[in-house]
Amino acid sequence: MFVKSTMIPKNRTVHAEAGDSLKTVLEKLEHYKIDGVPVLKGAVYIGIVTRFHLYEEFFQSELKKEAFLSEKKAEDIAVHTDVYLEGEEIFENTLLQLKDYPLIAVVGEEKEFLGIVTRYDVLEQFQSAFGMNKKGVRIAFTSVETEGRIARLTELAKQFHEDIISLVTFDETESMVRRIVMKIEKKDNINRFIERIEKSGFRILDIHEDE
């Protein structure tokens, strides 16, 4: 999946103009209950202003509150000016970039603003990947890293008519053991399915049923 698949397009974003006063920016943050906005000069992206950074700038300023908010402009304190996405990046790579910022801009070839990717939306996609939005039974287990193990697991699920909600694997360890988390819909045959998994060489670590 690519970044553009989770991008909020420009016409649905809240943004600030470069010449907007910080009072205007803060009013937007408060009104829409958001933590940051992209800053544009015309159609071009020039950075973002976050609530945290705005407060930090005021703390370090010698201006009084009203003067600071009215005299300072969005472009004066915009950060993240050279950090942006172009839409073709792999989705997973955005998580670390969003660790310290609530959003990242997506731009075109001339840095024209196209939209944003938010931390909230990225986390929602990871929740979906783990099947957190649908109730079921989560089975964590390990398997020796050999060819065809995932195919064998899905074949067993098919034999028992299990509906797989999500299937996530983690990097192999030094002992070449891969950790796997499968979430399936709850059915009456789950005990027989788990027994069959164990007989096929998968070691069960944990079983958790959503309430």
C-alpha positions as CSV (number, residue, x, y, z in Angstrom):
1,M,0.0,0.0,0.0
2,F,1.2,3.5,-0.9
3,V,1.0,6.8,1.0
4,K,-1.5,8.2,-1.5
5,S,-4.0,5.6,-0.6
6,T,-4.4,7.2,2.9
7,M,-3.8,10.8,1.9
8,I,-6.5,13.4,2.9
9,P,-6.8,15.6,-0.3
10,K,-6.2,19.3,-0.2
11,N,-9.9,20.2,-0.5
12,R,-10.6,18.3,2.7
13,T,-7.7,19.7,4.8
14,V,-7.5,22.6,7.2
15,H,-4.5,24.7,6.3
16,A,-3.0,28.2,7.0
17,E,-1.8,30.8,4.6
18,A,1.8,32.0,5.0
19,G,0.6,35.5,6.0
20,D,-2.0,34.4,8.5
21,S,-1.4,35.7,12.0
22,L,-0.7,33.1,14.7
23,K,-4.0,34.2,16.3
24,T,-5.8,33.0,13.1
25,V,-3.8,29.8,13.2
26,L,-4.5,29.1,16.8
27,E,-8.2,29.8,16.2
28,K,-8.2,27.1,13.5
29,L,-6.5,24.7,15.8
30,E,-9.0,25.3,18.5
31,H,-12.1,25.3,16.3
32,Y,-11.2,22.1,14.5
33,K,-9.6,20.5,17.6
34,I,-6.5,19.5,15.7
35,D,-2.8,19.6,16.6
36,G,-1.3,21.1,13.5
37,V,-1.9,22.6,10.1
38,P,0.2,22.8,6.8
39,V,1.2,26.3,5.8
40,L,0.9,27.3,2.2
41,K,2.3,30.3,0.2
42,G,-0.2,30.3,-2.7
43,A,-0.3,26.7,-3.8
44,V,3.1,25.8,-2.5
45,Y,3.8,24.0,0.8
46,I,6.3,25.8,3.1
47,G,5.9,23.9,6.4
48,I,3.6,23.2,9.2
49,V,2.6,24.9,12.5
50,T,1.8,22.7,15.4
51,R,0.1,23.6,18.6
52,F,3.1,22.5,20.6
53,H,5.6,24.5,18.5
54,L,3.4,27.6,18.7
55,Y,3.4,27.4,22.5
56,E,7.1,26.8,22.5
57,E,7.8,29.8,20.3
58,F,5.7,32.0,22.6
59,F,7.6,30.7,25.6
60,Q,10.9,31.7,24.1
61,S,9.6,35.0,22.8
62,E,9.9,38.3,24.7
63,L,6.6,39.5,23.3
64,K,3.4,39.7,25.3
65,K,0.7,37.2,24.3
66,E,-1.5,39.5,22.2
67,A,1.5,41.0,20.4
68,F,2.9,37.6,19.7
69,L,-0.3,36.3,18.3
70,S,-1.1,39.3,16.2
71,E,2.4,40.3,14.9
72,K,3.9,36.9,14.2
73,K,2.8,35.1,11.0
74,A,2.5,31.4,10.2
75,E,5.5,31.5,7.9
76,D,7.6,32.9,10.7
77,I,7.4,29.8,12.8
78,A,6.7,27.1,10.2
79,V,8.7,23.9,10.7
80,H,9.2,20.7,8.8
81,T,9.8,22.8,5.7
82,D,11.9,20.1,4.0
83,V,10.1,17.0,5.2
84,Y,7.2,15.9,3.0
85,L,6.0,13.0,1.0
86,E,5.3,12.6,-2.7
87,G,2.6,9.9,-2.5
88,E,4.5,6.9,-3.9
89,E,6.3,6.0,-0.7
90,I,5.5,2.7,1.0
91,F,2.9,3.3,3.6
92,E,4.7,1.6,6.5
93,N,7.6,3.9,6.3
94,T,5.5,6.9,7.3
95,L,5.1,5.7,10.9
96,L,8.6,6.8,12.1
97,Q,8.3,10.1,10.3
98,L,5.0,10.8,12.2
99,K,6.5,10.0,15.6
100,D,7.2,13.7,16.4
101,Y,4.6,15.4,14.2
102,P,0.8,15.0,13.9
103,L,0.9,15.2,10.1
104,I,3.1,15.2,7.0
105,A,2.3,17.0,3.8
106,V,2.1,15.3,0.4
107,V,3.4,17.5,-2.4
108,G,3.8,17.4,-6.2
109,E,7.0,18.0,-8.3
110,E,7.0,21.7,-7.7
111,K,6.1,21.4,-4.0
112,E,2.5,22.2,-4.7
113,F,0.4,21.1,-1.8
114,L,-1.7,17.9,-2.6
115,G,-2.8,16.8,0.9
116,I,-1.7,15.3,4.2
117,V,-1.1,12.0,5.9
118,T,-2.0,12.1,9.6
119,R,-0.7,10.1,12.5
120,Y,-4.3,9.2,13.4
121,D,-5.0,7.7,9.9
122,V,-1.7,5.8,9.9
123,L,-2.5,4.2,13.3
124,E,-6.0,3.3,12.1
125,Q,-4.5,1.5,9.1
126,F,-2.2,-0.5,11.5
127,Q,-5.2,-1.3,13.6
128,S,-7.0,-2.6,10.6
129,A,-4.0,-4.7,9.6
130,F,-4.1,-6.4,13.0
131,G,-7.9,-6.9,12.8
132,M,-8.6,-4.7,15.8
133,N,-11.8,-3.4,14.4
134,K,-13.5,-6.8,14.2
135,K,-14.1,-9.2,17.1
136,G,-12.6,-12.7,16.9
137,V,-10.0,-15.0,18.3
138,R,-6.3,-14.0,18.2
139,I,-3.8,-16.9,18.1
140,A,-0.1,-16.1,18.5
141,F,2.4,-18.9,17.6
142,T,5.8,-19.6,16.3
143,S,7.1,-21.6,13.5
144,V,10.5,-22.7,12.2
145,E,11.4,-20.5,9.2
146,T,11.1,-22.9,6.3
147,E,9.7,-22.5,2.8
148,G,5.9,-22.9,2.6
149,R,5.0,-22.4,6.2
150,I,2.5,-19.5,5.6
151,A,1.0,-21.5,2.7
152,R,0.6,-24.5,5.0
153,L,-1.1,-22.3,7.6
154,T,-3.6,-20.9,5.2
155,E,-4.3,-24.3,3.8
156,L,-5.2,-25.6,7.3
157,A,-7.5,-22.6,7.8
158,K,-9.2,-23.4,4.5
159,Q,-9.6,-27.1,5.5
160,F,-11.4,-26.0,8.7
161,H,-13.4,-23.3,6.9
162,E,-11.9,-20.6,9.1
163,D,-12.5,-17.0,8.2
164,I,-9.2,-15.1,8.6
165,I,-9.6,-11.6,9.8
166,S,-5.9,-10.8,9.8
167,L,-2.5,-12.5,9.5
168,V,0.7,-10.8,10.6
169,T,4.2,-12.2,10.7
170,F,7.2,-10.8,12.5
171,D,10.9,-10.9,11.7
172,E,12.7,-14.2,12.3
173,T,14.9,-14.4,15.3
174,E,18.5,-15.6,15.4
175,S,17.2,-19.2,15.8
176,M,15.2,-18.8,12.6
177,V,11.8,-19.0,14.4
178,R,9.1,-16.7,12.9
179,R,6.4,-15.3,15.1
180,I,2.9,-15.2,13.6
181,V,-0.3,-13.7,14.8
182,M,-3.5,-14.9,13.2
183,K,-7.0,-13.6,14.0
184,I,-10.0,-15.6,13.0
185,E,-13.7,-15.4,13.5
186,K,-15.0,-17.4,16.5
187,K,-16.4,-20.8,15.5
188,D,-17.3,-24.0,17.4
189,N,-14.4,-25.9,15.8
190,I,-11.7,-23.7,17.1
191,N,-10.2,-26.2,19.5
192,R,-9.9,-28.8,16.7
193,F,-8.3,-26.2,14.5
194,I,-5.7,-25.3,17.2
195,E,-4.9,-29.0,17.8
196,R,-4.3,-29.4,14.0
197,I,-2.0,-26.4,14.0
198,E,0.1,-27.8,16.8
199,K,0.3,-31.2,15.0
200,S,1.6,-29.4,12.0
201,G,4.6,-28.0,13.9
202,F,3.3,-24.6,15.0
203,R,3.9,-23.8,18.7
204,I,1.0,-21.9,20.3
205,L,2.1,-18.9,22.4
206,D,-1.2,-17.3,23.3
207,I,-4.9,-17.4,22.5
208,H,-7.1,-14.4,23.2
209,E,-10.8,-14.0,22.5
210,D,-12.2,-10.5,22.1
211,E,-15.0,-9.7,24.5
